[in-house]
Amino acid sequence: MPRSVVLITNHLKPKSLAALDEVRALIKEHGTLVAELESRKDEALPESSEVDLIIALGGDGTILSAAHRCLKLHVPILGINTGKVGFMAGYELDSFRLHAHEILNSNSDLNIHPVTPLHGVVRSSQGDLRHSAFALNEFVVSAGPPFRMITLDLSVDSQPGPIVSGDGLIVSTPLGSTAYNVSAGGPIVSPGVSTMTITPIAAHSLSFRPIVIRSDSKVRIKLNSVNAVESSGTTLIIDGRMNHRLDEGDVLEVTAAKDQIKFVLDPKVSYWQTLIGKMHWASVPQSDTQ
């Protein structure tokens, strides 16, 4: 039987639009297209009982958006890369074209990779709930304008940790370890490991190094001092997509989310191939020769 599919596309990306007609045709030929949505529009989703698979056509941003949007459907997500890197995409367009029949046939097994997001809650100094969200890649406490150092009180599992001065902190999943975390000097974490990583951003200390902790830990970050600007200032950034203003005395608590997100991956492409091919991990320096 054909799988029922919701197709989500970023219509602002020329490469995604160029591939859209072909992907739509493949879905209709081998599966059932239940709905076609634009990633940047707030359109209603079908009922979860009507959907077997989400296909996100675009880059990592489109896939992240689809994952946030479709978490409540509890169905697998397959990303088709038309972006610059597409590290999160399970398939390149050529590979999807070649294997569309088996992917969209419900009698065929999908190569599922479950990912556990992070769940974050922000409470005011009075204990009032300010924000609640999940992050597939990371939560970032960013100093923000006017970019003076901020001070954060960090603890893990109720054990007092350091007082951190600098430009902020990143709490990332293994999937997000290759995003902002690695740019800030954090480690690359294999996706099969149940961990979260805490990485400082420009810490005012030579001895504060990133740390990898168990995924069932509770990270608590209290904002002792912030940049207070009327329209911006110190901010909580979620997966590079959502921003929430943070005030002095606010507390961010991060734990593993209860629900997992299931990504469909190309069984012929390993994580190490992706890491080397797309992130150029451990690549040998290239000389300019003519």
Secondary structure, 3 states (H helix, E strand, C coil): CECEEEEEECCCCHHHHHHHHHHHHHHHHHCEEEEEEECCCCCCCCCHHHCCEEEEEECHHHHHHHHHHHHHHCCCEEEEECCCCCCCCCEEHHHHHHHHHHHCECCCCCCEEEECCEEEEEECCCCCEEEEEEECCEEEEECCCCCCCEEEEEEECCEEEEEEEECEEEEECCHHHHCHHHHCCCCCCCCCCCEEEEEEECCCCCCCCCEEEECCCCEEEEEEECCCCCCCCCEEEECCCEEEECCCCCEEEEEECCCCEEEECCCCCCHHHHHHHHHCCCCCCCCCCC
